[in-house]
Amino acid sequence: MKTKDFHLAIKVNASAEEALEKINQVDKWWAKKVKGKSEKLNDKFTVDFGKTFVDFQISELVPGKKVVWNVTDCNLDWIKAKKEWNGTEVVFEISGKGNTSEIDFTHIGLVPGVECYNDCEVGWTGHITKSLVNLINTGKGQPE
């Protein structure tokens, strides 16, 4: 039996290009403290929550369709396996028609059974289904 990576699908009121632009504005929907750039292929950025941080590199970017963030380092301070996200990938795939788009979000490597799964499932669900949706639809996200 294949283990499933964490996945969510959302619908937003924006073109695929606009949705991708908002996804890349990490400091407006996920974390207020973001260092580096998150706009172009090979950009590197860090999402900083104090003792917890995640370093990413954009490993794939298809304008208006897809962006992939590769986790290059992390410190998940609240669990024993602090480097658990290392080598995982965060993938946003976008399909749009006119002014509406569907975003498929997958965290490859975040699977049931890993230590942070339950906490990360709650976190991603809130950030994606509330904050990111609100940023795209209304221009106002709720970053931590």
C-alpha positions as CSV (number, residue, x, y, z in Angstrom):
1,M,0.0,0.0,0.0
2,K,1.4,3.4,-1.0
3,T,1.6,6.1,1.7
4,K,-0.1,9.3,0.6
5,D,1.7,12.7,0.8
6,F,-0.3,15.5,2.5
7,H,-2.6,17.1,-0.1
8,L,-5.2,19.8,-0.3
9,A,-7.1,21.4,-3.2
10,I,-8.6,24.9,-3.1
11,K,-10.5,27.1,-5.5
12,V,-9.8,30.8,-5.7
13,N,-11.2,33.8,-7.5
14,A,-8.1,34.7,-9.5
15,S,-6.4,33.8,-12.7
16,A,-3.7,31.1,-12.5
17,E,-1.0,33.8,-13.0
18,E,-2.4,35.9,-10.1
19,A,-2.7,32.9,-7.9
20,L,0.9,31.9,-8.4
21,E,2.0,35.5,-7.8
22,K,0.2,35.4,-4.4
23,I,1.6,31.9,-3.5
24,N,5.1,33.4,-3.9
25,Q,4.3,36.2,-1.4
26,V,5.0,33.8,1.5
27,D,5.2,36.7,4.0
28,K,1.7,37.7,3.2
29,W,0.0,34.3,4.0
30,W,2.3,32.0,5.9
31,A,4.9,33.7,8.1
32,K,5.6,37.4,8.7
33,K,9.3,36.6,9.0
34,V,10.6,35.5,5.7
35,K,14.2,36.1,4.6
36,G,15.4,35.9,0.9
37,K,13.4,35.8,-2.3
38,S,10.6,33.5,-3.4
39,E,9.8,34.6,-6.9
40,K,12.1,33.0,-9.5
41,L,13.7,29.6,-10.2
42,N,16.6,28.9,-7.8
43,D,15.5,31.6,-5.4
44,K,16.3,30.7,-1.8
45,F,14.2,31.8,1.2
46,T,13.8,31.0,4.9
47,V,10.5,30.9,6.8
48,D,11.4,31.9,10.3
49,F,9.3,31.1,13.4
50,G,12.1,31.8,15.9
51,K,13.6,28.4,17.0
52,T,11.7,26.7,14.2
53,F,12.8,27.6,10.6
54,V,12.6,26.1,7.2
55,D,15.0,26.9,4.3
56,F,13.6,26.4,0.8
57,Q,14.9,26.7,-2.8
58,I,12.6,27.0,-5.7
59,S,13.5,24.0,-7.8
60,E,10.7,24.2,-10.4
61,L,8.7,27.1,-11.7
62,V,6.3,27.0,-14.6
63,P,4.6,30.5,-14.9
64,G,0.9,30.3,-14.2
65,K,1.0,26.5,-13.6
66,K,3.4,25.2,-10.9
67,V,6.0,26.1,-8.3
68,V,8.0,23.6,-6.3
69,W,9.9,24.5,-3.1
70,N,12.6,22.0,-2.1
71,V,13.4,22.0,1.7
72,T,17.2,22.3,2.0
73,D,17.3,22.6,5.8
74,C,15.0,23.0,8.7
75,N,14.7,23.0,12.5
76,L,11.3,21.8,13.6
77,D,11.9,22.8,17.2
78,W,8.8,21.2,18.8
79,I,9.5,17.6,17.7
80,K,12.4,15.2,18.2
81,A,13.1,14.7,14.5
82,K,14.0,18.3,14.0
83,K,15.2,17.8,10.4
84,E,12.2,15.8,9.4
85,W,11.3,18.1,6.5
86,N,14.8,18.0,4.9
87,G,14.6,16.7,1.4
88,T,10.8,17.1,1.2
89,E,9.1,19.2,-1.4
90,V,6.2,21.6,-1.3
91,V,4.3,21.7,-4.6
92,F,1.6,24.1,-5.8
93,E,0.0,23.1,-9.1
94,I,-2.5,25.6,-10.6
95,S,-5.2,25.2,-13.2
96,G,-7.2,28.2,-14.2
97,K,-10.1,29.2,-16.4
98,G,-10.6,32.9,-16.6
99,N,-10.8,34.5,-13.2
100,T,-11.1,31.2,-11.2
101,S,-8.4,28.7,-10.4
102,E,-7.9,25.5,-8.6
103,I,-4.7,25.0,-6.6
104,D,-3.5,21.5,-5.8
105,F,-1.1,21.7,-2.8
106,T,1.1,18.7,-2.0
107,H,3.8,18.4,0.6
108,I,5.8,15.4,-0.8
109,G,7.3,13.5,2.1
110,L,4.8,14.7,4.7
111,V,3.1,11.4,5.2
112,P,1.0,9.8,8.0
113,G,3.4,8.3,10.5
114,V,6.1,10.9,10.4
115,E,6.5,12.7,13.8
116,C,5.1,16.1,12.7
117,Y,2.3,14.9,10.5
118,N,-0.6,15.7,12.8
119,D,0.6,19.2,13.8
120,C,1.7,19.9,10.2
121,E,-1.6,18.8,8.8
122,V,-3.4,21.3,11.0
123,G,-0.9,24.0,10.2
124,W,-0.9,23.6,6.4
125,T,-4.7,23.2,6.4
126,G,-5.1,26.6,8.2
127,H,-2.5,28.4,6.1
128,I,-3.7,27.1,2.8
129,T,-7.5,27.0,3.2
130,K,-7.8,30.2,5.1
131,S,-4.8,32.6,4.9
132,L,-3.7,31.8,1.3
133,V,-7.3,31.7,0.0
134,N,-8.0,35.0,1.8
135,L,-4.9,36.6,0.3
136,I,-5.8,35.6,-3.2
137,N,-9.5,36.4,-2.9
138,T,-9.4,39.6,-0.8
139,G,-5.8,40.7,-0.8
140,K,-5.4,40.1,2.9
141,G,-3.8,36.9,4.4
142,Q,-3.2,36.1,8.0
143,P,0.5,35.2,8.3
144,E,1.9,34.0,11.6
